């Protein structure tokens, strides 16, 4: 969830005409590799300085949908609420869990995500898009949904 928050903050700083540099000491072998995998650099404002280099290809594009425990970053329009995003996310989430009543779970998930994501466009008070990502951690029976 930190990646979603950092992405929003950095893009907001650039929108406010601030100079921003992101320095990754381990390059793609560390945090940068994970951020590329979740699509961070796909949505990073183009003039943000990334050192030692910005990845030339998106690992999110390469591997999108191939990890059942990850829903890569999705941008949320600041002006137009897209119900298709919510439907896709609720379907993806349903595929990740084992529940007794899938229809009730899907309805509850759709309602929850609609409200959560819809608040970005309704109450964000920004011209910038918001972002969300989802990751499941099966070993701890946990799902993390990050929205910013």
Secondary structure, DSSP 8 states (H G I E B T S, - for coil): -HHHHHHHHHHHHHHTT---EEE-TTGGGTHHHHHHHHTHHHHS-TTSEEES---SS-HHHHHTT--TTEEEEEEE-SS---HHHHHHHHHHHHHH---S-HHHHHHHHHHHHHHHHHHHHHH--SSS-EEEEEEEEGGGTEEEEEE-
